Amino acid sequence: MKKKKEDRNIHLKEQMMFSELLDRLEKRQDRLHIDYDEEEGAAEGFGSLFSDLQEDITLCEEDSPEKRSPSFDPSSLPREGELLIEGERLCLLAISEKDCRGYLEVEYDSSFIKEAFTDESFLEKLWESFFQRNKAYYSIFDLNNVFLGYCGIRNLQAKPWELSIALKREYQGQGIGPESLRLLMKALKRRTGERVFRGRVDADNESSISMMRKIGGKAHGISEVFLRGERLAAYEKKNKYLVDDRLKELAKEFKVKPQELIGHALDFWIELPA
């Protein structure tokens, strides 16, 4: 029996990652000596594999075909913990060490491999990744100084700048996401002159697609997530049963074949007024 889209509890990207994790786990099982009857050993194995996969995804994102810009001078951006911008009910502050717990809670909420978060080395790598060169992340607070989530730019050297946002579960669905991204783009335009941004989302992540449209995003094709070439084609062929009427409509909008949406992300571009 074919599995219907609505029966799944993870998005297309996560399903692709889970499939890749299982493949890697099977290949590395003997070398890792994982005892599946012991929770701790399994957690360490998943943590290591998940960390490696996250690094592969980051490399794929940074190796995107967009034209590279010269090394970005971050002097125009706020330093750790400094204010980027304040709105009517939110403010964005540059990421700081005191925000670590909040960031990890957000990542845990959205992760489909909770076991990885029992691995201290994974948590350390995950936190360090937010401070990597050419990244710019900002903590989202309400005016009562309550941490709500984070937003930022994935890679300052790849144009147009790609937006990133994640909120704590209890603050989702309240308009905080679009408001945060509008504030972020407004502040970055004022400080750097950049006015074209992009957002990449899963084809079946309706809330993220809606958010992109709310901030003015327009369809601009699709892009690879981390699988490429023959492996990507094989994955899309194997999972073509996931194509439904909604994906078919999106495929028309983005001018691609419906099956391609299974292994690619939707690209939205947002252009602010001059």
Secondary structure, DSSP 8 states (H G I E B T S, - for coil): ----GGG-SS-HHHHHHHHHHHHHHHHHHHHHT--TT-HHHHHHHHHHHHHHHHHHHHHHHHT-SS-B-S---GGGS--TT-EEEE-SSEEEEE--GGGHHHHHHHHHHH-S-GGGGG-HHHHHHHHHHTTSTT-EEEEEEETT--EEEEEEES-TTBSSEEEEEEE-GGGTTSSHHHHHHHHHHHHHHHHH---EEEEEE-TT-HHHHHHHHHTT-EEEEEEE-S--HHHHHHHHHHTGGG--HHHHHHHHHHTS-GGGGGTEEEEEEEE---
